[in-house]
């Protein structure tokens, strides 16, 4: 049989098998990506445990998996349940008194203060507050609406994490063996993607989560209602360059100023400046991978675009895809020098 026909037939068969394999694993794709991310982030811990258990990788992988389960799942379930309950209470309270929003003392005081300095200022408080609170409750509620599916995916991730940790070296060698690229390029790609995961998870997401927790604690201390809900919104706001947590902390200060008093408002200002702000200034440079040089605004856009395209897991996939593009462009001139000269 003609060799060209054999190559075409085999390539078509292999492509078809790969497509079918993708559809078989597609329902678990997000869980596998999450497991791979955990495996990269907790790989240093796993290496230490391997030495502790006398190179018994199975025991080390099991203990690492349990640590990830405790560190990630327990706070996620607790905080998610609290945010979901607060969003429901906020919506119920709003629905019960949406016709009387102007009678709220702090809101009436805020409008009176603004109109004192800007006499022409006029707006429909009911309409704007209604739209704002509806947007918050609808979007936050949708995140936690599929609790069963989220827990199932997380359990799949934990099982996959065990095998990724135990057999990680074998999987890595297999990928090098089957890749048509030179091993040096494959290693460069894998090292860059690993650095991208570390940069995004440690330098961006961990810092944002810590800022959200610190802000939520400050909201609770100084009398802001639904502190967990506003803390979760602070996590998202912390991803935005320049303004960051000010998107939620400044409105919270205004609320405390008019609803509680100037002294607690000043206390919240100090808390936001020296506690929440210091987390970003001190921890981010230490946690972020120094060999990754993605601009914060580029990371922010890739996070939003990733969420829009891939769904919730896009906050990881967006920056990872962007990093893959950069590393491929970086090795382009080495792989195709004649194209660069042309």
C-alpha positions in Angstrom: 0.0 0.0 0.0 1.2 3.5 -0.8 3.1 5.1 2.2 1.3 8.4 1.7 -2.1 6.7 1.9 -1.0 5.0 5.1 0.1 8.2 6.6 -3.1 10.0 5.7 -5.2 7.1 7.0 -3.3 6.9 10.2 -3.4 10.6 10.8 -7.2 10.7 10.2 -7.7 7.8 12.5 -5.5 9.4 15.2 -7.3 12.8 14.8 -10.7 11.1 15.1 -9.6 9.2 18.2 -8.3 12.4 19.8 -11.5 14.3 19.0 -13.6 11.4 20.6 -11.3 11.3 23.6 -11.8 15.0 24.1 -15.6 14.7 24.1 -15.3 11.7 26.6 -13.2 13.8 29.0 -14.9 17.1 28.3 -17.4 16.9 31.2 -14.4 16.6 33.6 -12.1 19.1 31.8 -12.5 21.8 34.4 -11.9 19.4 37.2 -8.7 18.1 35.6 -7.4 21.6 34.9 -8.1 22.5 38.6 -6.2 19.3 39.7 -3.3 20.2 37.4 -3.2 23.7 39.0 -3.2 22.3 42.5 -0.5 19.8 41.5 1.8 22.7 40.3 1.1 25.0 43.3 1.5 22.2 45.9 4.4 20.4 44.2 7.1 21.8 46.6 5.1 20.5 49.6 4.7 17.1 47.9 8.5 16.9 47.3 9.1 17.5 51.0 6.6 14.9 52.0 8.2 12.4 49.6 11.5 12.8 51.4 9.7 12.6 54.8 7.9 9.3 53.8 11.1 7.8 52.4 10.3 8.3 48.7 6.9 6.6 49.1 5.1 8.8 46.6 1.7 7.3 47.2 1.6 8.3 50.8 3.0 11.7 50.1 0.4 12.3 47.4 -2.4 11.2 49.7 -1.3 13.5 52.5 -0.9 16.4 50.1 -4.4 15.8 48.7 -5.8 15.8 52.2 -4.0 19.0 53.0 -5.4 20.7 49.9 -8.9 19.3 50.7 -8.8 20.9 54.2 -7.2 24.2 53.1 -9.4 24.8 50.1 -12.7 23.0 50.6 -13.5 23.9 54.2 -13.1 27.7 53.8 -14.8 27.6 50.4 -17.9 25.8 51.8 -18.1 28.0 54.8 -17.6 31.3 53.0 -19.7 30.3 50.1 -22.7 29.3 52.3 -22.3 32.6 54.3 -22.3 34.7 51.1 -25.3 32.8 49.7 -27.3 33.4 52.9 -26.3 37.1 53.1 -27.3 37.7 49.4 -30.7 36.0 50.1 -31.2 38.1 53.2 -30.2 41.3 51.4 -32.6 40.6 48.6 -35.4 39.8 51.0 -34.8 43.0 53.0 -34.7 45.0 49.8 -37.9 43.5 48.5 -39.6 44.2 51.8 -38.8 47.9 51.8 -37.9 48.9 48.3 -40.7 51.5 48.3 -39.3 53.2 51.4 -35.6 53.4 50.6 -35.5 57.2 51.2 -36.7 56.6 54.8 -33.4 54.8 55.5 -31.5 57.3 57.8 -28.1 56.9 56.3 -29.4 57.1 52.7 -31.4 60.2 53.4 -28.5 61.8 55.2 -26.2 61.0 52.2 -28.6 62.6 49.8 -29.0 65.7 52.0 -25.3 66.2 52.3 -24.8 65.8 48.5 -27.6 68.2 47.6 -26.3 70.8 50.1 -23.1 71.1 48.1 -24.6 70.4 44.7 -28.1 72.0 44.7 -28.9 70.8 41.2 -28.1 67.2 42.1 -31.2 65.0 41.8 -31.6 61.2 41.2 -34.1 58.5 41.8 -32.7 56.6 44.8 -35.2 53.8 44.5 -34.4 53.0 40.9 -30.6 53.1 41.2 -30.4 51.2 44.5 -32.9 48.6 43.2 -30.9 48.0 40.0 -27.6 47.8 41.9 -28.8 45.4 44.6 -30.7 43.2 42.0 -27.5 42.9 40.0 -25.5 41.9 43.1 -27.9 39.3 44.3 -28.5 37.8 40.9 -24.8 37.4 40.0 -23.6 36.3 43.4 -26.5 33.9 43.8 -25.7 32.3 40.4 -22.2 31.5 41.5 -23.3 29.3 44.3 -26.5 27.9 42.7 -24.9 24.6 41.6 -23.5 23.5 44.9 -23.8 19.8 44.1 -22.1 20.1 40.8 -19.3 22.1 42.3 -18.7 19.6 45.1 -18.7 16.7 42.6 -16.2 18.5 40.4 -14.0 19.2 43.4 -14.0 15.5 44.4 -13.0 14.6 40.9 -10.2 17.2 41.1 -9.0 15.6 44.4 -8.8 12.1 42.9 -7.0 13.5 39.8 -4.7 15.5 42.0 -3.6 12.3 43.8 -2.6 10.7 40.5 -1.0 13.9 39.1 1.2 14.1 42.2 2.1 10.4 42.4 2.7 9.9 38.7 3.6 13.4 37.7 7.1 12.6 36.6 5.8 9.7 34.4 3.2 12.0 32.8 5.8 14.7 32.2 8.2 12.3 30.5 5.4 10.9 28.4 4.4 14.4 27.2 8.1 15.0 26.3 8.3 11.7 24.4 5.1 12.2 22.3 5.6 15.9 21.5 7.0 16.5 18.1 8.9 19.5 19.3 12.5 19.3 20.6 12.7 18.5 24.3 14.3 21.9 25.1 11.3 23.7 23.6 8.9 21.3 25.5 10.6 22.0 28.8 10.6 25.7 28.1 6.8 25.6 27.5 6.1 23.5 30.6 8.3 25.7 32.8 6.6 28.9 31.5 3.1 27.5 32.0 4.1 26.3 35.5 5.5 29.8 36.3 2.2 31.3 34.9 0.1 29.2 37.2 2.3 30.2 40.2 2.1 33.8 39.2 -1.7 33.9 38.8 -2.5 31.7 41.8 0.0 33.0 44.3 0.7 36.5 43.1 -2.8 37.4 42.0 -5.6 35.2 43.3 -4.1 34.5 46.8 -3.4 38.2 47.3 -7.0 39.1 46.1 -8.5 36.4 48.4 -6.5 37.7 51.4 -7.5 41.3 50.6 -11.2 40.2 50.4 -11.0 38.3 53.7 -9.3 41.3 55.4 -11.8 43.8 53.9 -14.7 41.6 55.0 -13.4 41.4 58.5 -13.0 45.1 58.6 -16.6 45.6 57.3 -17.8 43.3 60.1 -15.8 45.1 62.8 -17.0 48.6 61.8 -20.6 47.8 61.3 -21.1 47.3 57.5 -24.0 44.8 57.0 -23.5 41.7 54.9 -19.8 41.8 55.4 -19.1 38.4 53.8 -21.0 39.4 50.7 -19.1 42.7 50.3 -15.8 40.9 51.1 -16.5 38.5 48.2 -17.0 41.5 45.9 -13.7 42.9 47.2 -11.9 39.8 46.0 -13.1 40.6 42.4 -12.4 44.3 42.8 -8.8 43.5 44.0 -8.1 42.1 40.5 -8.6 45.5 38.9 -5.4 47.5 38.6 -5.0 50.9 40.2 -8.4 51.3 41.8 -8.6 47.7 43.2 -10.3 47.4 46.6 -11.3 51.0 46.7 -14.3 50.0 44.6 -15.8 48.5 47.7 -14.0 50.1 50.6 -14.8 53.7 49.7 -18.6 53.0 49.5 -18.3 51.1 52.8 -16.6 54.1 54.4 -19.4 56.4 53.2 -22.0 54.0 54.6 -20.3 53.8 58.0 -19.8 57.6 58.0 -23.6 58.3 57.6 -25.0 55.3 59.3 -22.7 54.7 62.2 -20.5 57.8 62.7 -17.3 59.6 61.7 -15.0 57.7 64.2 -15.8 54.2 62.9 -15.5 55.5 59.4 -12.0 56.8 60.1 -11.2 53.4 61.7 -12.4 51.6 58.5 -10.2 54.0 56.5 -7.2 53.1 58.6 -8.0 49.4 58.3 -8.4 49.6 54.6 -5.2 51.6 54.1 -2.8 49.8 56.4 -4.3 46.2 56.5 -5.9 45.6 53.2 -3.5 47.8 51.2 -0.4 46.4 52.9 -1.3 42.9 51.8 -1.0 44.0 48.2 2.2 46.0 48.6 4.1 43.4 50.7 2.8 40.0 49.8 2.3 40.4 46.0 6.1 41.0 45.2 7.0 38.0 47.4 4.4 35.5 46.1 4.5 36.3 42.4 7.0 34.3 40.3 9.8 36.7 39.4 10.5 35.2 36.0 7.0 36.0 34.8 6.5 39.5 33.6 2.9 39.9 32.8 1.5 43.4 33.3 -1.3 43.5 35.9 -3.7 45.1 33.5 -3.0 42.3 31.0 -3.6 39.7 33.7 -6.9 41.4 34.6 -8.1 41.4 31.0 -7.1 37.8 30.6 -8.9 36.8 33.8 -12.2 38.6 32.7 -11.9 37.2 29.1 -11.1 33.8 30.4 -14.2 33.8 32.6 -16.4 35.0 29.7 -15.1 32.3 27.4 -14.3 29.3 29.6 -16.7 29.9 32.5 -15.6 30.1 36.2 -12.4 28.2 35.6 -11.4 30.9 33.1 -9.8 32.9 35.8 -7.0 30.4 35.5 -7.2 29.4 31.9 -7.2 32.9 30.6 -3.7 33.9 32.0 -2.4 30.4 31.2 -3.4 30.7 27.5 -1.9 34.1 27.3 1.4 32.8 28.8 1.4 30.0 26.3 1.1 32.5 23.5 4.0 34.5 24.8 6.3 31.5 25.2 5.4 30.2 21.7 6.3 33.6 20.3 9.5 33.5 22.3 10.7 30.2 20.7 9.4 31.1 17.2 12.6 32.7 16.1 14.6 29.7 17.4 12.4 27.1 15.8 11.9 28.9 12.4 15.0 31.1 11.9 14.6 31.2 8.2 11.1 32.7 8.6 12.4 35.5 10.8 15.2 36.3 8.3 12.6 36.3 5.4 
